Amino acid sequence: MLEQEWIDKGMAQAKAGDYVEAIAAFSEAIEANPISAIAYRQRGLAYYDAGRIHDAISDYTQAIQLHPEDFAAHYGRAIARLALKNYTGALSDIEVALRVNAQHAAGQRLRGTLCRKLNDIPEAIASFKQAAQLYLDRKDKDNCQACLTAIAQIKPQSPLTASASAETSSPPTMPTVGDIYSQLLDRIRHGDVQSALKDLNWVLQADDGDAQAHCCRGIAYLKLNQPQNALKDFNRALQQQPDNALALRNRGKVRFQLGDRAGGMADFERALQLNPDDVLIYVAKGNAFRDVGDSRQAIASYEQAIALDDHCASIYLNRAMAYIRLEETRQAINDYQTAVSLFCEAEDWDNYNASLKKLNALQSGISSSITSDQTPTASSSDRFDSLNSPRKERLRMLVGGHWEIAERLLEQARRYYPNQTEAWYLDKVIQDLERNFET
């Protein structure tokens, strides 16, 4: 038989799963033509499928020597080297293959895998994105989603996720679909909106009926101040999932923003029926009222949020803004003081300093009667009468002259570190605050 006849026979045997006969046929083809790159490559593939990895690499190498630009031989050898965990060699092969055909989706995906193995995260993400786009162009939804999943696994973590991971020695788990959308939302919250939007566009081009993806993209559009686009996505999400509380809450925001107060209220109320203890719904409702100038309703919503979570500093800041619009300065000052204390407790020094500056600016414009109300009470002052006065003055300076903040911080120290002296608590709070100013 001629070389091509042996090759055809070998390929038929390999397709039938008879790799022994396939290898024998390709060997006959090589004997008929010792410089047949195709025969070596096909026998290499048969060796690989039979589990003979080293023999496969040997044949792929021979095919490459005969035909240096053989895409399939380089790709095959890369797969075989990956099986042997020779990641550097495999990457070298796949990069040669992609120089021949950069539009090969599986090749780009393999390069992403190899770059991830070698801890080159930026290059891994770039290859997975290119592969996802190529799969999307071919309407291959499953492989497109697999590439997006790979990106979600290796994207740099948010500060919250990173700190949580640092506290556990458990191995990372594979993300679910819900985890992927949570990561996308986290990226949007932390300002990586355009990148998240691009990934969501890919998902929705592959499956326009994905309610979660529409909801996430709506939030991205909301962040980009594109309310009409956001509304379309929230409407589409709710067509698919009428009880999606996240979509309802955010569509409520958009409707208020677009002047549809009744529609916004209906969305908030429906969201609360689904999740009556969701603090974020009350906050969103309060912000919507505040932004349309209804500060009383805003304050009522913030109070409901605080009843559910009285340790969220941002709620107090939002309520303080509503009080300021009503010119109720005493209440605004109280809320700022509470927020400053909570930021300090959480060691969120950026927000602590920013809020303290706003508090000082607000208090500087009010009457002396309000200022006098913020001096230490007799009981709190008496508590430190026996302590070193410079200490007290140092603490007063660190909290911007607001003794109520100092008292709150001291109470926190007493709760966390019981049975210490009052001097110890004073020093502890001073040291914590001074550490903030040193960083």
N, C-alpha and C positions, 0 to 999 in steps of 0.2 A: 504494500500500500504506500501511497505517497504521503509526504509530511502532512498536508492539510487533511487528508482522510483520517490519519491517526489523531490529529488535534480535534477534529469533529467528533470522533468516537470517544476521546477522553472527556470532552465537554459533556457529551450525552451521559456518560457513566457518572461523572461528577454530579450532574443535575439529578440523577437517580439516587445519589447518596452512596454509590459504590466507589469509594476513593481508592481502594487497592487496584481495581481494574483501570480507573482513570489515570493513576500514576504510571501504570504499566504502558498505557496507550501513549501518554505524553513522552515517556522514555523512548518509545519506538519512533516518535516524531523527531526527537533530538538525535537519535541514531541516524535517521534519514537526513537530517540537516543540523549539524552540530552548532551552527550559528543562528538558530531560530530563537530570537528573543521571545516571541509569543509562546513557543513551547515551554521554555524555561519559566516564563511568568505563570502560565496555566498550571504547570506542575507545582510551582511554588504555592499557588492557591490551594491545590489539592492536598499538598503536604500540610498546609495550615489547617484545612478543614479536618484532616485526619489526626490533628494534634501533634504533628511532628514539626514543631516551631523552628528548630535550628535548621532542619533540612529546607524548610520554606524560605528562611532568610538567605541561605546559600543559593537557592535557585533565583530568588528575586535579585540578588547581587549579580549573578551571572547575566540576567536579563538586562540589568542597568548598564553593565559593562558593554553589552552588545548594542544597547539603545539608551544612551544617557538621558534622553528627554522622555522616556516612557512614563507617562503619568501613573498608569495603573500599577507598574512595578514599584515605583516610589511609594505610592499609597499603600500597596500591599505590604511592603517591607516596614512601613511605619506602624501598621496594625500589628504585625508580628513582633516588632520591637516593643511596642506598648505591652503586649502580652508578657514579655520578659522583663518589664519595668525598666527598659532602657529608654527613659524619657527623652534624654538629650539626643540620642541617635534617631528616635522616632520623630522628634521635632525637626531635625535637619532634613529628614526625608519628606515630611509633609510640606515644608516650606519650598522645597524644590518642586514638588507636585503642584503647589498653588501658583508658582511662577508660570507653570505651563497652563493651568486653568484656575484662575482666581474665583470663578463663578461656581465652583464645585461646593455645594452646601455641606455635604458630609465631610469634605476635607476641611472646610473652615471650622466646623463643629469639632472635628478631631484636634485641630490646632488649639482651639479654646481649651479642650480637655488637657492637652499636654502642657500648655502655659500655666493652667491652674495647678497641675501636678508639680511644676517647677516654681510655683509661687510667684509667677509674673501676672498679677491680678489685672492690671490695666490692659495688657495684651490679650488675656483670656476673655475679658469682657468685650473687647473690640471684635474678636473672632466670633464669639457667640452671637453678638448683635448682627454681624454680617451674615452668619449662617441663618439666623432667624428671619432676616429680611429675604434671603434667597428662598427659604422654605415658604415664606408668606407669598412671594411672587408666584410660587408654583401651587398655591392653595393647599399646602401640606400643613394643616392646622396642628396636628399632633407633634410633629417635629419642631414646628415653630414654638409651640408652648413649652416643649422640653428645653429649648435654648433659653427662653425667658426664665424658666425655672432655674436653670444653671446660673444665670445672671443674678437672680434674686438670692441664691445661696452664697454668692461670693462678693456681692456688693459690700462696700465698707459699711460697718454697723453704725447705727445712730449712737450718740452718747448713752442713752438710756439702755439700749440693747447691749452695748458693750459692757456697761457696768454690771448688768444683770448676769452676763455670761461669766464675768470675772469672779462672781461669788459662788460659782458651782464648778465642780470638777467633772460633771456628767458629760459624756460625749455629745456633740451636736446631733440633732435629729433632722431627718429630711423634712423640708417644709411641706405643709399641705397647701392646697389652693388658697384657703383662708389666710395662711401665714404669708403667702406671696402678696396678697392684697394689703395685709397689715403692713408689710414692709414698704409697699408703694405709698401708702398713706403716711407712713413715718418719713419717707423721703420728701413728700410734699410738705409736711409740717416743718421740716428742717430746711426748706428752701430749694431742694433739688427738683423743682417743678417741671422744668422742660424735659429733663431726662425721663422722669416718671411718665409724663404725658406721651412721649415718644413710645415707650414700652406699652402703654395702654392703647395707643393707636394700633400697634401691631396686633394686640390681642383682639381688638374689636374688628379689625379687618378680617381676621381669621374666623371670628364668631361674633356677629353683631347682636346676638341674643344673650350675651353674658351680662346679667344684671349688675353683678358686683363690679365688673370693669366699667360699666356706664356710670355707676355711682362714684367710683374713684375718679374717673375722668371729670365728672361734674365738679367734684371738690377741687381738682386741679384748675379747672376753668374759673371757679370761684376765687381761688387764690390769685389768679392772673387778672382778676376784675373783668371777666367776660361773662356777665350774668345770663345773657341770652343763650350762649352755648351751654352754660351750666344747667339752665332750666331744661333744655332739650335732653341732656343726658339723664337728669333726675327723672324726667317724665318717662323716658324709655326704661330706666331701671324699675320704676314703680309699675309700669305695664307688665313687666316680667315678674316682679315680686311686690305686690301691693302692700305687704306688711314689713317692708324694709325700713326700719326705724331710722337708720343712718341717712337714707335718701330722703325720708320725710323731714327730718330735722334740717337738713341742708337745703331742701327745696323751700322750706319755710323761710329761711334766711333770704333766699333769692327772691321769693315773692314779695317780701317786705321791701327789699331793695328796689324792686320794679314797681312799687306802688300798690301791689295787690295785698293789702293788709288782711282782708277777710280770708283770702286763700292761704296766706302765711299762718294765720291763727289756726285755721283748720288743720294744716299740716302739723303744727306744734302739738295741738290737742290730740291728734291721732297718734303721734309719736309717743306722747305721754300715756295714752291708753295701753300702748304696747310695752313701754318701759317706764312705769311711774316713778322709779327711783333713779332715773338717769339725770345726773347733775348737769350734764352738758346741754340737755334740752332746755332746762330752765335758764342756763347762761345764754344760750343762743336766743331764746325768747326775750330775755332782758336786753341783750345787745340790739336786737331788732327794734324794740320799743324805744330804746335810747337814741338810736340813729334816726328815728322819725320824729324825735322831739317829745315823746311821751315818757318823761323821766319818772313819774310816779308809778306807772305800770312797770317800768324797767326795775325800779327799786323793789317792788313787790315780787318780781320774778327772781331777782338776786337773793332776796331773803329766803325764798323757797329753796334755792340752791344751797345757801349757807346752812339751812336746817338739815340738809342731807350731808354736807361736807363743810365743816367749819374750819378746816385747816388748808383750804385752797386760797392762796394769797391773791391770785388773779381775780377772784370773784370780788374781794374787798376793793381792789383797785377799780374794777368796773362800777361797783356801787358808789365809790367815792366820786367818780366822774359824773354820775347821775346827780349826786348831791350838789356838786359844784354848779351844774347847770341850773339847779333850783336855788342857788346861792345859800345853801344850808351848809355853811363852812364848818361848823362844829362837828357835824356828822361826817363830813368828808375827811377832816383831820383824824377823827377816831378810826376811820377805815384805813387811812394811810398808815397810821401807827400800827394797826393790827397786821397789815400786809408786810410792813418793814420787819416786824418781829418774826413773822412766819418765814420770810425770805432768809433771815438770819438763822433761824432754826434749821432750815434746809441747807444752809451754807451756799445759797444761791447769791453770791456776792455781787454779780453784775446787776441783778434786779434789786438787791438790797440798796446798793449805792444810788441807782437811778430813782428808786422810790423815795429814798431819804432826801434827795435833792428836791424832788417835787413837793415833798412834805414841808421842807424848809421854805421853799418859795411860796407855798400856800399860806403858811403860818406868818410869814413876814408881812403879809398884807392885811392882817386882822387886828382887831383892837387889843389893848393891853388886858382887858378883862378875860379874853380867851387865853392869852399867854399865861396869865396868873393861874388859870385853871389847870395848866399843865405842869405846875411845879409839884414836887413830891407832896403827898398827903402827910398828915401828922404821923400816921402809923408807919408809913414806909420810911419817912425821915427818921423817926425814932429808932427804927430797927438798926440804923447805921450810925447812931450818935456816937457809939463807942469805937467806931472804926476810923481809920486814918482818913482825914478829910481829902488829901490829894488823890487818894484812890477814887473817892466818890466823884471828884471833879474830872478825873480822867475818864471815868465811865460816862459821865454826863456829856463830855465833849465827843466821845466816840459815837453816841447815839444822837448827836445833833441837838442836844439840849432837851430832848423829849424823855422825861423820866419815866413815863408810862411804858416806853419801849424797854428801858432798863429793867423795870419791875417785871415785865413779862419774861425777859431773858433769864432773870434771876429765878423766877418761879420754875422755868423749864429746867434749869440746872438743879434745883432742889428735887424735882421729880426724878431726874435721871441719876443723880448722885446723892442719895439720902444720907442723913446722919453726919453731914459735914458742918463746919462752923460757917457763920455768915461771912467772915473774912475770906474763907476758902471760896465760897460761891462768888464773891465779888471779884476775886482774882481770876477765877475760872472764866467768867464772862469777859473780863478785860482782855485776857490772853487770847481768847477765841476771836474777838473783834480785832485785836492788833495783828493777829496772824493774817486776817483778811487784808489789812492795809499794807502789809509787807509783801504780799504776792502781786 
